[in-house]
Amino acid sequence: MQVGQLLNGGRAIVVGGGGMGNGRAIGRGIAAAGARVALVDIDPARVAEAVVDVEAQGGAALGLVGDVRDQAVVERIVAEAVEWLGGLDTLVTVVGGYSLFAKWAPLAEVTDDQWNLIMDLNLTYVVRFAREAIRVFLDQGSGGSIVSIGSISGNVASPYGAAYGAAKAALTNLAKSVSVEYGDKGIRMNVLSCGVIATEAQQANYPDGGGLAERIPAGRPGRPEEIANAVVFLASPYASYVSGQNLTADGSLTSRFPLPLPDVRSNVAG
Ligand SMILES: NC(=O)c1ccc[n+]([C@@H]2O[C@H](COP(=O)([O-])OP(=O)(O)OC[C@H]3O[C@@H](n4cnc5c(N)ncnc54)[C@H](O)[C@@H]3O)[C@@H](O)[C@H]2O)c1
């Protein structure tokens, strides 16, 4: 299913757009919705493949390589992207995660270095990119939209990954601050909190499948394309009055009542 041309003529940066899971799908989805897209990643080979991907579906993409932990690199990337795009309407931040960057550990065993790395790769770099994007939006006088990929680990406790949960939770408050400080300039920021999405990283966490189909009310993990569709909606004019929000895409995994209930199905008609 194709998302319609919700971002027709748009100009977007996807940070983490070289990813094998959500990042790659979001870059493709933004381009399929009609925007030119600058794809940013630390991995040159992945970003090159992602550009070819977008071009193969008839879109226009620029690949930019850099480490999002470096403020000077972020400034250089945004400047190069904005020059190529001819402006900026949308920033999407996808880089993030836990198991790719640190070992799961109870809080008392987490070092400052581990904590800071996870905070940097899930929260602080978002601030770096958001600052640059907001400056561009203000210069243009046209407003703009920021979408940050969060996680249900930011909505509920993330055992043995406290830094990850804390960083993802903070994205929502960051989005509220941006919305309140810049709402009158037409600048919006929202978070899309993902549940279990069938990506390479997720499959490494559940090599045996983890009984996910039975635990997720939707009956399956999400697909990266479904995350991309929700990102496109939040970035688009269809969400023009939606800002400072945390939209959760988890197949209702975290909506379920958390305690065992008596079996009431026999009392339910039909
Ligand atoms: N997959 C899931 O089930 C799931 C669930 C909840 C949230 N998420 C979130 O989705 C997002 C994407 O996760 P994914 O597993 O789909 O990964 P992904 O396949 O989208 O890859 C992320 C990309 O980030 C890049 N990257 C890593 N460090 C970088 C750095 N320092 N500078 C620049 N780029 C860097 C990697 O090279 C990779 O290409 C993350 O924010 C993650 O927290 C994923």
The ligand as an SDF file (V2000), in Angstrom:
LIG
                    3D

 44 48  0  0  0  0  0  0  0  0999 V2000
   12.8600   -2.4070   16.0880 N   0  0  0  0  0  0  0  0  0  0  0  0
   12.0480   -2.2920   17.1260 C   0  0  0  0  0  0  0  0  0  0  0  0
   11.3420   -3.2280   17.5270 O   0  0  0  0  0  0  0  0  0  0  0  0
   11.9600   -0.9690   17.8320 C   0  0  0  0  0  0  0  0  0  0  0  0
   11.0730   -0.8670   18.9250 C   0  0  0  0  0  0  0  0  0  0  0  0
   10.9520    0.3520   19.5790 C   0  0  0  0  0  0  0  0  0  0  0  0
   11.6980    1.4460   19.1390 C   0  0  0  0  0  0  0  0  0  0  0  0
   12.5560    1.3010   18.0870 N   0  0  0  0  0  0  0  0  0  0  0  0
   13.3110    2.4830   17.6880 C   0  0  0  0  0  0  0  0  0  0  0  0
   13.3970    2.5710   16.2750 O   0  0  0  0  0  0  0  0  0  0  0  0
   14.5730    3.2770   15.9280 C   0  0  0  0  0  0  0  0  0  0  0  0
   15.3100    2.5430   14.8470 C   0  0  0  0  0  0  0  0  0  0  0  0
   15.6430    1.2720   15.3220 O   0  0  0  0  0  0  0  0  0  0  0  0
   15.9140    0.0630   14.3090 P   0  0  0  0  0  0  0  0  0  0  0  0
   16.2460   -1.1030   15.1470 O   0  0  0  0  0  0  0  0  0  0  0  0
   14.8230   -0.0500   13.3040 O   0  0  0  0  0  0  0  0  0  0  0  0
   17.2660    0.5300   13.6360 O   0  0  0  0  0  0  0  0  0  0  0  0
   17.5210    0.9550   12.1240 P   0  0  0  0  0  0  0  0  0  0  0  0
   17.6410   -0.3000   11.2940 O   0  0  0  0  0  0  0  0  0  0  0  0
   16.5570    1.9960   11.7220 O   0  0  0  0  0  0  0  0  0  0  0  0
   18.9750    1.5410   12.2590 O   0  0  0  0  0  0  0  0  0  0  0  0
   19.3350    2.7150   12.9410 C   0  0  0  0  0  0  0  0  0  0  0  0
   20.5050    3.3680   12.1850 C   0  0  0  0  0  0  0  0  0  0  0  0
   21.1770    4.2770   13.0670 O   0  0  0  0  0  0  0  0  0  0  0  0
   22.5170    4.3310   12.6320 C   0  0  0  0  0  0  0  0  0  0  0  0
   23.3950    4.8630   13.6680 N   0  0  0  0  0  0  0  0  0  0  0  0
   23.7900    4.2450   14.8040 C   0  0  0  0  0  0  0  0  0  0  0  0
   24.6230    5.0450   15.5040 N   0  0  0  0  0  0  0  0  0  0  0  0
   24.7620    6.1740   14.7910 C   0  0  0  0  0  0  0  0  0  0  0  0
   25.5060    7.3700   15.0000 C   0  0  0  0  0  0  0  0  0  0  0  0
   26.2810    7.5440   16.0880 N   0  0  0  0  0  0  0  0  0  0  0  0
   25.4090    8.3600   14.0660 N   0  0  0  0  0  0  0  0  0  0  0  0
   24.6440    8.1770   12.9670 C   0  0  0  0  0  0  0  0  0  0  0  0
   23.9220    7.0650   12.7220 N   0  0  0  0  0  0  0  0  0  0  0  0
   23.9800    6.0670   13.6220 C   0  0  0  0  0  0  0  0  0  0  0  0
   22.8550    2.8800   12.3130 C   0  0  0  0  0  0  0  0  0  0  0  0
   23.9880    2.7930   11.4290 O   0  0  0  0  0  0  0  0  0  0  0  0
   21.5710    2.3910   11.6660 C   0  0  0  0  0  0  0  0  0  0  0  0
   21.6430    2.4690   10.2510 O   0  0  0  0  0  0  0  0  0  0  0  0
   15.3600    3.4720   17.2280 C   0  0  0  0  0  0  0  0  0  0  0  0
   15.1680    4.7960   17.7060 O   0  0  0  0  0  0  0  0  0  0  0  0
   14.7520    2.4490   18.1620 C   0  0  0  0  0  0  0  0  0  0  0  0
   14.8720    2.8440   19.5210 O   0  0  0  0  0  0  0  0  0  0  0  0
   12.7040    0.1240   17.4260 C   0  0  0  0  0  0  0  0  0  0  0  0
  1  2  1  0
  2  3  2  0
  2  4  1  0
  4  5  1  0
  4 44  2  0
  5  6  2  0
  6  7  1  0
  7  8  2  0
  8  9  1  0
  8 44  1  0
  9 10  1  0
  9 42  1  0
 10 11  1  0
 11 12  1  0
 11 40  1  0
 12 13  1  0
 13 14  1  0
 14 15  2  0
 14 16  1  0
 14 17  1  0
 17 18  1  0
 18 19  2  0
 18 20  1  0
 18 21  1  0
 21 22  1  0
 22 23  1  0
 23 24  1  0
 23 38  1  0
 24 25  1  0
 25 26  1  0
 25 36  1  0
 26 27  1  0
 26 35  1  0
 27 28  2  0
 28 29  1  0
 29 30  1  0
 29 35  2  0
 30 31  1  0
 30 32  2  0
 32 33  1  0
 33 34  2  0
 34 35  1  0
 36 37  1  0
 36 38  1  0
 38 39  1  0
 40 41  1  0
 40 42  1  0
 42 43  1  0
M  CHG  2   8   1  16  -1
M  END
$$$$
